[in-house]
């Protein structure tokens, strides 16, 4: 079952259970998927996991903005939404695992601070969906100082 089918099935369950938050989030995910479906790309080239990841990034960006505005109730609400969306994404590696990968790549290739982009690209191509790009970037900056 792909992500689209899974979300559709779980939306039905959430509606029956009258879980308003989950229903709302799943509807938004389906809306994002529908936008991707109508984008003109062939259906076999659409990666629904990437669509969900994009939606999750939007939520996280909104969360950061609400934090800057000191709106804790909105931050808490978005945390709940992000938790639901992350259920449909592949499991992310822990901070220690990300640090280990960054250290291995930097040590093996002798990257310097000027080559951070190349290091980032190498890591993301090799481990892509299992890594959070922001964490990789942060650890690379620390390591390549």
ZADO-1210 file (C-alpha; in nm, 4 decimals, padded with zeros to 6 digits):
<atoms>
<atom x="00.0000" y="00.0000" z="00.0000" code="UNK" pos="1"/>
<atom x="00.1503" y="00.3340" z="-00.1010" code="UNK" pos="2"/>
<atom x="00.1335" y="00.6512" z="00.1057" code="UNK" pos="3"/>
<atom x="-00.1680" y="00.7871" z="-00.0824" code="UNK" pos="4"/>
<atom x="-00.3751" y="00.4732" z="-00.0209" code="UNK" pos="5"/>
<atom x="-00.2645" y="00.4532" z="00.3428" code="UNK" pos="6"/>
<atom x="-00.3607" y="00.8151" z="00.4105" code="UNK" pos="7"/>
<atom x="-00.6990" y="00.7664" z="00.2419" code="UNK" pos="8"/>
<atom x="-00.7733" y="00.4562" z="00.4515" code="UNK" pos="9"/>
<atom x="-00.6641" y="00.6170" z="00.7758" code="UNK" pos="10"/>
<atom x="-00.8679" y="00.9274" z="00.6949" code="UNK" pos="11"/>
<atom x="-01.1803" y="00.7112" z="00.6888" code="UNK" pos="12"/>
<atom x="-01.0893" y="00.5660" z="01.0281" code="UNK" pos="13"/>
<atom x="-01.0179" y="00.9104" z="01.1741" code="UNK" pos="14"/>
<atom x="-01.3519" y="01.0408" z="01.0479" code="UNK" pos="15"/>
<atom x="-01.5363" y="00.7471" z="01.2026" code="UNK" pos="16"/>
<atom x="-01.3539" y="00.8033" z="01.5315" code="UNK" pos="17"/>
<atom x="-01.4341" y="01.1770" z="01.5095" code="UNK" pos="18"/>
<atom x="-01.0673" y="01.2662" z="01.5605" code="UNK" pos="19"/>
<atom x="-01.0795" y="01.6232" z="01.4307" code="UNK" pos="20"/>
<atom x="-00.7062" y="01.6954" z="01.4366" code="UNK" pos="21"/>
<atom x="-00.6091" y="01.3729" z="01.2607" code="UNK" pos="22"/>
<atom x="-00.8897" y="01.4147" z="01.0060" code="UNK" pos="23"/>
<atom x="-00.7764" y="01.7693" z="00.9301" code="UNK" pos="24"/>
<atom x="-00.4104" y="01.6728" z="00.8898" code="UNK" pos="25"/>
<atom x="-00.4876" y="01.3711" z="00.6708" code="UNK" pos="26"/>
<atom x="-00.7114" y="01.5859" z="00.4496" code="UNK" pos="27"/>
<atom x="-00.4272" y="01.8336" z="00.4074" code="UNK" pos="28"/>
<atom x="-00.1882" y="01.5530" z="00.3132" code="UNK" pos="29"/>
<atom x="-00.4378" y="01.4268" z="00.0554" code="UNK" pos="30"/>
<atom x="-00.4757" y="01.7808" z="-00.0782" code="UNK" pos="31"/>
<atom x="-00.0974" y="01.8050" z="-00.1226" code="UNK" pos="32"/>
<atom x="-00.0971" y="01.4666" z="-00.2971" code="UNK" pos="33"/>
<atom x="-00.3803" y="01.5783" z="-00.5268" code="UNK" pos="34"/>
<atom x="-00.1809" y="01.8902" z="-00.6183" code="UNK" pos="35"/>
<atom x="00.1154" y="01.6673" z="-00.7043" code="UNK" pos="36"/>
<atom x="-00.1110" y="01.4371" z="-00.9089" code="UNK" pos="37"/>
<atom x="-00.2385" y="01.7298" z="-01.1141" code="UNK" pos="38"/>
<atom x="00.1055" y="01.8861" z="-01.1620" code="UNK" pos="39"/>
<atom x="00.1458" y="01.7329" z="-01.5066" code="UNK" pos="40"/>
<atom x="00.4123" y="01.4820" z="-01.4079" code="UNK" pos="41"/>
<atom x="00.3517" y="01.1196" z="-01.5039" code="UNK" pos="42"/>
<atom x="00.1950" y="00.9329" z="-01.2104" code="UNK" pos="43"/>
<atom x="00.4845" y="00.6847" z="-01.1936" code="UNK" pos="44"/>
<atom x="00.7317" y="00.9722" z="-01.1358" code="UNK" pos="45"/>
<atom x="00.5468" y="01.1238" z="-00.8402" code="UNK" pos="46"/>
<atom x="00.7042" y="01.0308" z="-00.5079" code="UNK" pos="47"/>
<atom x="00.4271" y="01.0639" z="-00.2494" code="UNK" pos="48"/>
<atom x="00.6771" y="01.0340" z="00.0357" code="UNK" pos="49"/>
<atom x="00.8485" y="01.3484" z="-00.0954" code="UNK" pos="50"/>
<atom x="00.5107" y="01.5229" z="-00.1152" code="UNK" pos="51"/>
<atom x="00.4459" y="01.4377" z="00.2514" code="UNK" pos="52"/>
<atom x="00.8005" y="01.5444" z="00.3415" code="UNK" pos="53"/>
<atom x="00.7385" y="01.8793" z="00.1715" code="UNK" pos="54"/>
<atom x="00.4195" y="01.9290" z="00.3710" code="UNK" pos="55"/>
<atom x="00.6059" y="01.8423" z="00.6906" code="UNK" pos="56"/>
<atom x="00.8702" y="02.1027" z="00.6063" code="UNK" pos="57"/>
<atom x="00.5961" y="02.3631" z="00.5624" code="UNK" pos="58"/>
<atom x="00.4552" y="02.2780" z="00.9041" code="UNK" pos="59"/>
<atom x="00.7983" y="02.2972" z="01.0662" code="UNK" pos="60"/>
<atom x="00.8619" y="02.6350" z="00.9078" code="UNK" pos="61"/>
<atom x="00.5275" y="02.7615" z="01.0376" code="UNK" pos="62"/>
<atom x="00.6162" y="02.6254" z="01.3809" code="UNK" pos="63"/>
<atom x="00.9426" y="02.8211" z="01.3791" code="UNK" pos="64"/>
<atom x="00.7543" y="03.1396" z="01.2876" code="UNK" pos="65"/>
<atom x="00.5051" y="03.0884" z="01.5701" code="UNK" pos="66"/>
<atom x="00.7963" y="03.0333" z="01.8102" code="UNK" pos="67"/>
<atom x="00.9479" y="03.3647" z="01.7022" code="UNK" pos="68"/>
<atom x="00.6114" y="03.5317" z="01.7625" code="UNK" pos="69"/>
<atom x="00.5871" y="03.3741" z="02.1097" code="UNK" pos="70"/>
<atom x="00.2616" y="03.1874" z="02.0441" code="UNK" pos="71"/>
<atom x="00.3028" y="02.8672" z="02.2485" code="UNK" pos="72"/>
<atom x="-00.0523" y="02.7418" z="02.1875" code="UNK" pos="73"/>
<atom x="00.0014" y="02.7520" z="01.8086" code="UNK" pos="74"/>
<atom x="00.3410" y="02.5835" z="01.8487" code="UNK" pos="75"/>
<atom x="00.1802" y="02.3044" z="02.0513" code="UNK" pos="76"/>
<atom x="-00.0946" y="02.2641" z="01.7901" code="UNK" pos="77"/>
<atom x="00.1601" y="02.2388" z="01.5095" code="UNK" pos="78"/>
<atom x="00.3653" y="01.9878" z="01.7107" code="UNK" pos="79"/>
<atom x="00.0599" y="01.7621" z="01.7118" code="UNK" pos="80"/>
<atom x="00.0162" y="01.8021" z="01.3370" code="UNK" pos="81"/>
<atom x="00.3846" y="01.7373" z="01.2694" code="UNK" pos="82"/>
<atom x="00.3705" y="01.4192" z="01.4785" code="UNK" pos="83"/>
<atom x="00.0841" y="01.2891" z="01.2652" code="UNK" pos="84"/>
<atom x="00.2563" y="01.3784" z="00.9366" code="UNK" pos="85"/>
<atom x="00.5825" y="01.2132" z="01.0447" code="UNK" pos="86"/>
<atom x="00.3981" y="00.8805" z="01.0776" code="UNK" pos="87"/>
<atom x="00.3922" y="00.8708" z="00.6963" code="UNK" pos="88"/>
<atom x="00.7634" y="00.9393" z="00.6516" code="UNK" pos="89"/>
<atom x="01.0514" y="00.6920" z="00.6667" code="UNK" pos="90"/>
<atom x="01.2195" y="00.6619" z="01.0059" code="UNK" pos="91"/>
<atom x="01.4891" y="00.9271" z="01.0538" code="UNK" pos="92"/>
<atom x="01.8320" y="00.8438" z="01.1924" code="UNK" pos="93"/>
<atom x="01.9184" y="00.9620" z="01.5430" code="UNK" pos="94"/>
<atom x="02.1493" y="01.2569" z="01.6101" code="UNK" pos="95"/>
<atom x="02.4348" y="01.0244" z="01.7053" code="UNK" pos="96"/>
<atom x="02.3957" y="00.8258" z="01.3817" code="UNK" pos="97"/>
<atom x="02.3921" y="01.1472" z="01.1760" code="UNK" pos="98"/>
<atom x="02.7087" y="01.2699" z="01.3518" code="UNK" pos="99"/>
<atom x="02.8756" y="00.9354" z="01.2862" code="UNK" pos="100"/>
<atom x="02.7908" y="00.9492" z="00.9136" code="UNK" pos="101"/>
<atom x="02.9133" y="01.3110" z="00.8876" code="UNK" pos="102"/>
<atom x="03.2397" y="01.2242" z="01.0633" code="UNK" pos="103"/>
<atom x="03.2973" y="00.9174" z="00.8438" code="UNK" pos="104"/>
<atom x="03.2391" y="01.1103" z="00.5212" code="UNK" pos="105"/>
<atom x="03.4559" y="01.4053" z="00.6264" code="UNK" pos="106"/>
<atom x="03.7376" y="01.1766" z="00.7440" code="UNK" pos="107"/>
<atom x="03.7270" y="00.9564" z="00.4336" code="UNK" pos="108"/>
<atom x="03.7248" y="01.2465" z="00.1864" code="UNK" pos="109"/>
<atom x="03.9306" y="01.5052" z="00.3774" code="UNK" pos="110"/>
<atom x="03.6733" y="01.7787" z="00.3156" code="UNK" pos="111"/>
<atom x="03.7542" y="02.1370" z="00.4130" code="UNK" pos="112"/>
<atom x="03.5158" y="02.4173" z="00.5128" code="UNK" pos="113"/>
<atom x="03.5116" y="02.5416" z="00.1508" code="UNK" pos="114"/>
<atom x="03.3922" y="02.2000" z="00.0323" code="UNK" pos="115"/>
<atom x="03.0891" y="02.1842" z="00.2594" code="UNK" pos="116"/>
<atom x="02.8498" y="02.1758" z="-00.0369" code="UNK" pos="117"/>
<atom x="03.0248" y="01.8753" z="-00.1873" code="UNK" pos="118"/>
<atom x="03.0217" y="01.6955" z="00.1479" code="UNK" pos="119"/>
<atom x="02.6531" y="01.7732" z="00.1975" code="UNK" pos="120"/>
<atom x="02.5699" y="01.6442" z="-00.1510" code="UNK" pos="121"/>
<atom x="02.7672" y="01.3233" z="-00.0987" code="UNK" pos="122"/>
<atom x="02.5958" y="01.2517" z="00.2339" code="UNK" pos="123"/>
<atom x="02.2444" y="01.3315" z="00.1108" code="UNK" pos="124"/>
<atom x="02.2801" y="01.1259" z="-00.2086" code="UNK" pos="125"/>
<atom x="02.4047" y="00.8267" z="-00.0134" code="UNK" pos="126"/>
<atom x="02.1598" y="00.8418" z="00.2800" code="UNK" pos="127"/>
<atom x="01.8868" y="01.0777" z="00.1492" code="UNK" pos="128"/>
<atom x="01.5483" y="01.0023" z="00.3017" code="UNK" pos="129"/>
<atom x="01.6868" y="00.8708" z="00.6305" code="UNK" pos="130"/>
<atom x="01.8529" y="01.2031" z="00.7150" code="UNK" pos="131"/>
<atom x="01.7275" y="01.5462" z="00.8066" code="UNK" pos="132"/>
<atom x="01.9167" y="01.7912" z="00.5853" code="UNK" pos="133"/>
<atom x="01.9206" y="02.0628" z="00.8513" code="UNK" pos="134"/>
<atom x="02.0867" y="01.8306" z="01.1030" code="UNK" pos="135"/>
<atom x="02.3461" y="01.7236" z="00.8482" code="UNK" pos="136"/>
<atom x="02.4184" y="02.0876" z="00.7652" code="UNK" pos="137"/>
<atom x="02.4530" y="02.1789" z="01.1338" code="UNK" pos="138"/>
<atom x="02.6920" y="01.8921" z="01.2089" code="UNK" pos="139"/>
<atom x="02.8939" y="01.9626" z="00.8944" code="UNK" pos="140"/>
<atom x="02.9363" y="02.3265" z="00.9989" code="UNK" pos="141"/>
<atom x="03.0544" y="02.2163" z="01.3440" code="UNK" pos="142"/>
<atom x="03.2957" y="01.9608" z="01.2000" code="UNK" pos="143"/>
<atom x="03.4404" y="02.1738" z="00.9204" code="UNK" pos="144"/>
<atom x="03.5133" y="02.4885" z="01.1259" code="UNK" pos="145"/>
</atoms>
